[in-house]
Amino acid sequence: MKFVRKQIYITPSQESGIKQLAIQQGTSESAILRRALDQFLVREGSMEMQDPFAELIGMFEGPSPVNHNDIYYEVPQKGDTDTHATR
């Protein structure tokens, strides 16, 4: 992913909030700001939400031995009595 450097002015309370979130989430302040900006742009209709896995498409060759539906959707196994179990 490419980045463009921007220099902005924020309020002290915004800085404090960004720092706190970054520490809580174990990420950088820049990542917090990028995520907030993405959410704002999507809400305002200036940007479509991007699939976080889009960059992975075409990265691998050949069929996958993994049934990916089993990962994303619960597939009941023989003998399972709990149909509401989650992974």
N, C-alpha and C positions, 0 to 999 in steps of 0.2 A: 504494500500500500504506500502510495506517495503522500507526502505532507507538504503543505505550504505554510511558511512561517508567518504569523500575524501577531502584531503587538497591540494589546487592547488595555483600556483602563477599566478597572472594576472597583467596587466599593470595598471597604474593609470587611464588612459583614459577608459579602460574597466570597472574598478571599478566605475568610474563616470557615465558611460552609464548605467550600471546595476542598480545603485542606482536611477538614474533618471527614468528609465522604471518602476522600482518597485513602486516608488511614484506615477507616472502617472496612473499605472494600479491597484493600491491599493493591491499589493501582495508582497510577500517576494522576496528578491534577489535570494534565493535558487530556488524558483519557476521559476523565469526568466531564470536562468542558466539551470535548468532541461528541460524546454521547448525548449531552444536554442539547447541543446545537442540532444534532441529527433529529432528535425528538421534536424540537421546535420547528425545524424546517418541514418535517413530515406533517405536523399538525397544521401548519400554515399553508400547506399545499405546494411548497416550493421544491419539494424533493420526494421521491417515492422511497419507501422503506426498502433497503437492499437486503437481499438474502445473505445472511452471514456465511453461508456455505457456497456462494456463487463462485468464489475464486477456486474452489476445489474441483469444480466440474471439468472433466477432461484431463485431470491431473494423473489419473491412473489408467492403465490399459487392461483390457480383458474383463471377463465376467467376474463378479465377486462371489466368493464361496459363502458369504454371509447373507442371510435373508434379512434385509434392513427393515422390513415391516415388523419383524419380531422385536426389533429394538424400539421402534416408535409406537407400536400398537401391541397391546397385550394379546398374546395368542394363548388360549387356554391349553394346558397340557392334559393328557389323559389322567384321570383320577383327581384333577383339581376340583375342589368343591367351592372355593372362594372365587367368585367371578368378578369381584371388585378389587382384587389385589393390585397393587402398583409395584413398579420396579424401583 
